[in-house]
Amino acid sequence: MPTKCRHRLAPALAAFALLATGCTDDPVPPASGDPDGTSLVLAVADEPVELNPLDGYAEHGAAKIFEGLVEHDADATLRPALAAELPESSPDGRTWTVRLRPDVTFTDGTTLESRDVVATYRAMLDPARRSPARQRFAMLESVSAQDPSTVEFTLTAPYAPFPDLLVLGILPSESASGSDAEPVGTGPYRLTEWRHGSRMVLEANKDYWDGPPAITKVTVQFIPDDEVRAERLRDGKLDGAALPPALAAKFDNVDGLRVVSHSAADVRAVVLPTDHPVTGDPAVRLALNHAMDRERMVADVLAGQGSVAYTPMPGVLAEFVEPEATYDYDVTRALDQLESSGWTTGADGVRAKGRTAAEFTLRHLSGDTVASGLAEAFATNARSIGIQVDVEAVSASGLTGPVIVGFGNPFDPDLALYQVLRSGRAPLGGYANETVDSALDTGRSATDPAERATAYRRLQRAYVSAPGLVVLVAPNHTYVMRESWDGYEPVVDGRGPSMSWGAWWNLEKWTPR
């Protein structure tokens, strides 16, 4: 086979220098310096707050250290993990029975039993524990051990996506109610080092029930700044990283690297607080939605890697999407909406209603180039209809008021939307809509797929007539990785790239080339 001529990664060069050379067959050495490829170095933007499933770690599963009763496959279907088979439901949908896989041990040497599952779920449900996972399990009434290898879950009402929640990582019963210094799980890796704010090192669990991983050491670096992650890739200091599409595109045709793109349930939107004198006006929210040039945002900010979005429903959940729930890009309509609602143009070109000027500050997370680009594009479109928007980059603690956010879940609409839109559940921006609430409740309680799909489509039609956000785009997640291993499989990503789900979801199955 002829050798492809491509730009070769040059680790010795300065940060932003790429060497355009002739062809080469020499493999690029891993960033770890390990010649046999059993170690690799990855980088992600977000560092976990805690390595504990009860504290919200790895909500989609694939936790590397921990495992749930089930896990999602590449096509988003469920398969058994610690369960011997998929959960069984009672005829009324209120009881789920799970039988455990035999001969599974934790990294502390103890054997997995039903008491560990019960202790984990009871700790999660304990109000005193204040587990972030608890809100996802509002329908779970109780969990009990039927025998050492059988667990029964009882729900307050039927809940169609309940099995998807059983990816929650299981802890030993002895540590489920507390916080161990070293995380103990059943997963393919164990934690050996964690330098907070810098990196984490995982080593293979040699006693893993499904066979020890071929990649025996994984170093995960936490680098919030997109440009810095790209720089370290250029310097050959990383074997893989999640990058925004525009930055990832710069690595096309670099020898020894590949750029991959994942569709994602990652809806990016502007929160418009209802208690703000400008964004609380329904006419302003509707006008801003019509003023957004979403197609251009996809082209310019996402480098074509993504899709336009109009409602909080992730487009990857295609069977639930209402295709008519959209907004035309129509500046004239937006201007008419503002004029008819009393927002008139002042001498400075900024609209006002009485003594209230149509102006606000839009904040985004510092170092997030996608959020920055979307914020600037939003501000430009808003100014075209006389609404002055200033953009400010802030730390996570400064994300208050109108902000750029991302949300979504790739497995079920309820997991994506209930917390975002349901009034009485601290929805984004204080949004309230009775029709939307009713549809959310039906989608949560119904078990018939057609009834659920109808409810969620009704939700989207109601939403676009009275929006609470300005939903902009759904970016693809792009990754750059070294071509030194086999086993990579694409998946539909969640809200954002992480060290668990995403390109590295099945890292324990990768093998050196």
C-alpha positions in Angstrom: 0.0 0.0 0.0 1.4 3.4 -0.9 2.3 5.7 2.0 0.2 8.8 2.4 2.0 12.1 2.3 0.8 14.2 5.2 2.2 16.8 7.6 4.2 15.2 10.3 3.8 16.0 14.0 7.0 17.7 15.2 7.3 17.6 19.0 10.5 19.5 19.1 9.1 22.5 17.4 7.7 25.6 19.2 4.1 25.5 20.3 2.3 26.6 17.2 4.8 25.4 14.6 3.9 22.5 12.2 6.5 21.0 10.0 5.5 20.3 6.5 7.8 17.5 5.4 7.9 14.6 3.0 6.3 11.2 3.6 7.3 9.0 6.5 6.4 5.5 7.7 7.9 6.0 11.2 5.3 5.7 13.9 5.0 8.8 16.1 5.9 7.7 19.7 3.2 8.0 22.4 3.2 11.0 24.6 4.0 8.7 27.5 7.2 7.7 25.9 6.1 4.1 26.3 7.3 2.3 23.1 4.9 -0.7 23.4 1.8 1.5 23.5 0.5 0.2 26.8 0.3 3.8 28.2 -1.4 6.9 26.9 -2.0 10.5 27.9 -5.3 12.2 27.4 -6.6 15.7 28.1 -10.1 17.0 28.9 -11.4 20.4 29.9 -13.3 19.5 33.0 -12.0 17.8 36.1 -14.4 15.8 38.2 -15.2 17.3 41.6 -15.3 13.9 43.2 -14.6 10.4 41.9 -17.8 9.1 43.4 -20.9 8.1 41.4 -23.0 9.4 44.2 -21.5 12.8 43.7 -22.4 12.9 40.0 -19.3 11.3 38.5 -19.8 9.6 35.2 -23.6 9.9 35.0 -23.6 8.1 31.6 -21.6 5.2 32.9 -18.2 4.1 31.4 -16.7 5.3 34.7 -13.5 3.3 34.2 -13.1 2.8 38.0 -16.8 1.9 38.7 -19.4 0.0 36.9 -23.2 0.1 36.9 -25.6 -2.8 36.7 -25.9 -2.0 33.0 -24.0 0.0 30.4 -24.7 1.6 27.1 -23.2 0.1 23.9 -22.0 2.2 21.0 -25.5 2.3 19.5 -27.0 3.5 22.8 -28.7 0.2 23.5 -28.3 -1.3 27.0 -26.3 -4.3 27.8 -25.5 -6.1 31.1 -22.5 -5.0 33.1 -22.5 -6.1 36.7 -25.9 -7.6 36.0 -26.0 -11.1 34.6 -28.8 -10.1 32.2 -30.9 -7.0 31.5 -33.3 -5.9 34.2 -36.7 -7.5 34.2 -39.9 -5.5 34.7 -43.1 -6.5 36.4 -46.3 -6.3 34.3 -47.3 -3.0 36.0 -43.8 -1.5 35.4 -43.3 -0.6 39.0 -40.9 -3.3 40.0 -37.6 -4.1 38.4 -35.5 -7.2 39.2 -31.7 -7.5 38.6 -29.6 -10.6 38.9 -25.9 -10.0 39.5 -23.0 -11.4 37.6 -21.1 -14.0 39.6 -17.4 -13.9 40.5 -17.0 -10.1 40.4 -14.7 -8.5 42.9 -13.9 -4.9 44.0 -10.4 -3.6 43.8 -10.1 -4.1 47.6 -10.6 -7.9 47.0 -14.2 -8.1 48.4 -16.9 -9.9 46.3 -19.8 -8.1 44.7 -23.1 -9.0 46.3 -26.6 -7.6 46.3 -25.9 -5.8 49.6 -23.4 -3.5 47.8 -26.0 -2.5 45.3 -28.6 -1.9 48.0 -26.2 0.2 50.1 -25.2 2.3 47.0 -28.7 3.1 46.1 -29.9 3.7 49.6 -27.0 6.1 50.2 -27.9 7.9 47.0 -31.6 8.2 48.1 -30.6 9.4 51.7 -31.6 13.1 51.9 -28.8 13.7 54.3 -26.3 12.5 51.7 -27.4 15.2 49.3 -26.4 13.2 46.3 -26.7 15.1 43.0 -27.8 11.8 41.5 -30.9 11.7 43.7 -32.9 14.1 41.6 -32.7 11.6 38.6 -34.2 8.9 40.8 -37.3 10.7 42.1 -39.4 7.7 41.0 -37.4 5.2 43.1 -39.3 4.2 46.2 -37.1 1.5 47.6 -34.4 -1.0 46.8 -34.0 -4.4 48.5 -31.9 -7.6 48.3 -33.9 -10.7 47.5 -30.9 -12.9 48.0 -27.1 -12.4 47.7 -27.3 -12.1 43.9 -30.7 -10.6 43.3 -31.8 -7.0 43.8 -35.3 -5.6 43.5 -36.2 -1.9 42.7 -39.7 -0.6 43.5 -40.9 2.6 41.8 -43.7 5.0 42.9 -45.0 4.9 39.3 -43.9 3.3 36.0 -40.9 5.1 34.4 -40.0 4.0 30.9 -36.3 5.0 31.0 -35.6 3.5 34.4 -33.1 0.9 33.1 -31.0 3.7 31.6 -30.5 5.1 35.1 -28.9 1.8 36.3 -25.5 2.8 34.9 -24.9 4.3 38.4 -21.6 3.0 39.6 -21.7 0.5 42.4 -19.7 1.0 45.6 -18.8 -1.6 48.3 -21.4 -1.5 51.1 -18.7 -0.6 53.6 -17.9 2.7 51.8 -21.2 3.6 50.2 -22.3 5.8 53.1 -18.9 7.5 53.5 -16.1 8.9 51.4 -13.0 6.7 51.0 -9.6 8.3 50.4 -9.1 5.9 47.5 -12.1 5.0 45.3 -13.0 1.3 45.3 -14.9 -0.1 42.4 -15.2 -3.1 40.1 -14.1 -1.4 36.9 -11.2 -2.1 34.5 -9.0 0.6 36.1 -8.1 1.8 39.6 -6.9 5.2 40.7 -3.2 5.5 41.6 -2.7 9.2 41.6 -4.7 12.4 41.6 -3.1 15.8 41.5 -6.1 18.1 41.8 -6.1 20.8 39.1 -3.4 18.9 37.1 -3.8 15.3 36.3 -5.1 11.8 37.3 -3.4 8.5 36.7 -5.3 5.2 36.3 -3.8 1.8 36.2 -5.3 -1.5 34.9 -7.2 -3.6 37.3 -5.4 -6.9 36.9 -8.3 -8.8 38.4 -11.0 -7.3 36.3 -13.8 -9.8 35.7 -13.8 -9.2 31.9 -10.0 -9.5 31.6 -7.4 -6.8 32.3 -7.1 -3.9 29.7 -4.2 -4.0 27.2 -3.6 -0.3 28.0 -2.3 -0.6 31.5 -1.7 3.1 32.4 -3.9 6.1 31.5 -2.9 9.7 32.4 -5.7 12.2 32.2 -4.6 15.9 32.2 -7.1 18.6 33.1 -6.7 21.5 30.8 -9.7 23.9 30.8 -8.3 26.2 28.0 -9.0 24.9 24.5 -6.0 26.6 23.0 -3.6 25.1 25.6 -4.9 21.6 24.8 -4.3 22.2 21.1 -0.8 23.5 21.9 0.1 20.4 23.8 -1.1 18.2 21.1 1.1 20.1 18.6 4.0 19.6 21.0 3.5 15.8 21.1 2.7 15.9 24.8 -0.8 14.3 24.4 -2.1 11.2 22.7 -5.6 12.5 22.5 -7.8 15.4 23.5 -11.3 16.8 22.9 -11.1 20.1 20.9 -13.6 22.5 19.5 -14.3 21.8 15.8 -12.3 24.8 14.5 -9.2 23.9 16.5 -9.5 20.2 15.7 -9.7 20.9 11.9 -6.1 22.3 12.1 -4.9 18.7 12.8 -6.4 17.3 9.6 -3.6 15.8 7.5 -1.1 15.7 10.4 0.8 12.4 10.2 0.1 10.0 13.0 -3.1 11.7 14.2 -6.7 11.3 13.3 -9.6 13.8 13.8 -13.0 12.2 14.6 -16.4 13.8 15.1 -19.2 12.6 17.3 -22.8 13.7 17.1 -23.9 14.8 20.6 -26.9 15.6 22.8 -25.3 18.9 23.5 -27.7 21.8 23.2 -26.1 25.2 23.5 -28.4 28.0 24.5 -28.6 31.4 26.1 -30.4 31.5 29.4 -32.8 34.5 29.6 -33.8 35.0 33.3 -37.5 35.8 33.7 -36.7 38.2 36.6 -34.5 40.4 34.4 -36.2 43.7 33.2 -35.2 43.0 29.6 -34.9 39.2 29.1 -38.0 38.6 31.3 -40.2 40.2 28.5 -41.7 37.4 26.4 -41.6 39.7 23.3 -37.9 40.1 23.7 -37.3 36.4 24.0 -39.4 35.7 20.9 -37.7 38.5 18.9 -34.2 37.3 19.8 -35.1 33.8 18.6 -36.1 35.2 15.2 -33.0 37.4 15.0 -30.5 34.5 15.3 -28.6 33.5 12.2 -28.1 29.9 13.4 -26.8 28.6 10.1 -24.0 31.1 10.2 -23.1 30.1 13.7 -22.8 26.4 12.6 -20.6 27.5 9.7 -18.4 30.0 11.5 -18.3 29.0 15.2 -18.5 25.2 14.7 -16.6 25.0 11.4 -19.6 23.1 10.0 -19.4 20.5 12.7 -22.9 20.6 14.2 -26.5 21.5 13.5 -28.9 24.4 14.2 -31.2 24.0 17.1 -34.4 25.7 18.1 -35.8 23.9 21.2 -34.2 22.1 24.1 -34.9 18.7 22.6 -31.6 17.1 21.5 -31.7 16.4 17.8 -30.0 13.1 18.3 -33.3 11.8 19.9 -34.8 11.9 16.4 -38.0 9.9 17.2 -39.1 12.6 19.6 -38.2 15.7 17.5 -41.0 17.9 16.2 -39.7 19.1 12.8 -42.1 22.1 12.7 -40.9 23.5 16.0 -38.4 26.0 14.4 -37.9 29.8 14.0 -37.3 31.5 10.7 -34.3 33.8 10.6 -36.4 36.9 10.1 -35.0 40.2 11.3 -38.0 42.1 10.1 -40.4 39.9 12.1 -38.2 40.4 15.2 -38.2 44.2 14.7 -42.0 44.2 14.4 -42.3 42.1 17.5 -40.3 44.6 19.5 -42.1 47.6 18.1 -45.6 46.2 18.8 -44.6 45.5 22.4 -43.4 49.0 23.1 -39.6 48.6 22.6 -38.8 51.7 20.5 -35.4 52.8 19.1 -33.5 55.5 20.9 -31.1 58.1 19.5 -28.2 55.7 20.2 -29.8 52.9 18.3 -30.6 50.9 21.4 -34.3 50.2 22.0 -36.0 51.1 25.2 -39.4 50.6 26.9 -40.2 53.4 29.1 -37.0 54.0 31.1 -35.7 50.4 30.6 -33.0 50.2 28.0 -32.8 47.0 26.0 -29.3 46.0 27.1 -27.7 43.2 29.2 -24.4 41.4 29.7 -24.0 37.8 28.4 -21.5 35.7 30.2 -19.7 32.6 29.1 -17.0 30.3 30.6 -13.5 31.6 30.1 -11.3 29.4 27.9 -14.4 27.8 26.1 -13.9 28.9 22.5 -17.2 27.6 21.3 -19.1 29.4 24.1 -17.1 32.6 23.3 -17.9 32.4 19.6 -21.6 31.7 20.2 -21.8 34.6 22.7 -20.2 37.0 20.2 -22.5 35.8 17.4 -25.5 36.2 19.6 -24.5 39.7 20.6 -24.1 40.7 16.9 -27.5 39.3 16.0 -29.1 41.0 19.0 -27.6 44.4 18.1 -29.1 44.1 14.6 -32.6 44.5 16.2 -31.5 47.2 18.7 -30.7 45.1 21.7 -27.3 45.9 23.2 -25.5 42.8 24.5 -22.0 43.0 26.0 -20.0 39.8 26.3 -18.0 38.8 29.3 -15.8 35.8 29.9 -15.9 34.6 33.5 -15.0 31.7 35.8 -17.6 29.0 36.6 -18.6 30.9 39.8 -19.4 34.0 37.7 -21.9 32.3 35.5 -25.0 34.2 36.6 -27.7 36.1 34.8 -27.9 35.7 31.1 -25.3 33.0 30.3 -24.3 30.5 27.6 -25.1 27.0 28.8 -25.0 23.4 27.4 -27.3 20.6 28.4 -28.7 17.3 27.0 -28.8 13.5 27.4 -28.3 11.1 24.5 -30.5 8.3 25.9 -34.0 9.7 26.8 -35.9 13.1 26.6 -36.9 13.0 30.3 -33.3 12.7 31.3 -32.5 15.7 29.1 -35.5 18.1 29.6 -37.2 17.6 33.0 -34.6 19.5 35.0 -34.2 22.2 32.3 -37.9 23.1 31.7 -40.2 21.8 34.5 -41.5 24.6 36.6 -41.1 23.9 40.3 -37.8 22.1 39.6 -35.5 25.2 39.3 -35.7 25.3 35.5 -33.2 27.4 33.6 -34.0 31.1 33.9 -37.2 30.5 35.9 -39.1 29.3 32.9 -42.8 28.3 33.4 -45.2 27.0 30.8 -48.3 25.0 31.7 -48.5 23.1 28.4 -44.8 22.3 28.6 -45.2 21.1 32.2 -48.1 18.9 31.2 -46.1 17.3 28.3 -43.1 16.7 30.5 -45.3 15.0 33.1 -46.9 12.8 30.4 -43.5 12.0 28.9 -42.3 11.0 32.4 -45.3 8.8 33.4 -46.3 7.2 30.1 -44.8 3.8 29.1 -46.2 3.6 25.5 -43.5 4.9 23.1 -46.0 6.5 20.8 -47.7 8.4 23.7 -44.4 9.7 24.9 -43.3 10.8 21.4 -46.6 12.7 21.0 -46.2 14.4 24.3 -42.7 15.6 23.6 -43.7 16.9 20.1 -46.5 18.8 21.8 -44.0 20.2 24.2 -41.8 21.6 21.4 -44.7 23.2 19.6 -45.7 25.0 22.9 -42.2 26.0 23.6 -41.5 27.8 20.3 -44.6 30.0 20.8 -43.3 31.1 24.2 -39.6 30.3 24.5 -37.7 30.6 27.8 -34.2 30.4 26.1 -32.6 31.2 22.9 -31.5 27.8 21.7 -28.7 28.2 19.1 -26.9 25.1 18.0 -26.0 21.5 18.8 -22.2 21.1 18.2 -20.6 17.9 17.3 -17.8 16.9 19.6 -14.5 16.6 17.9 -11.5 14.7 19.1 -7.9 14.4 18.0 -6.1 11.2 18.8 -2.9 9.4 17.9 -3.2 6.5 15.5 -1.4 4.1 17.7 -4.2 1.9 19.0 -7.1 -0.1 17.7 -10.5 -0.4 19.3 -12.0 3.1 19.0 -15.7 3.2 18.4 -17.8 6.3 18.0 -20.8 7.0 20.2 -23.4 9.7 20.6 -21.9 12.0 23.2 -23.7 13.7 26.1 -23.6 17.3 27.2 -19.8 17.7 27.0 -16.7 15.6 26.4 -15.4 14.0 29.6 -12.8 11.5 30.8 -15.4 8.7 30.8 -18.0 9.0 28.1 -17.2 10.1 24.6 -14.2 9.0 22.5 -12.7 7.1 25.4 -15.9 5.3 26.5 -14.4 1.8 25.7 -10.8 2.5 26.4 -10.4 -0.8 28.2 -11.0 -2.6 24.9 -8.3 -0.7 23.0 -5.1 -2.5 22.0 -1.7 -1.2 20.8 -1.0 -1.5 17.1 
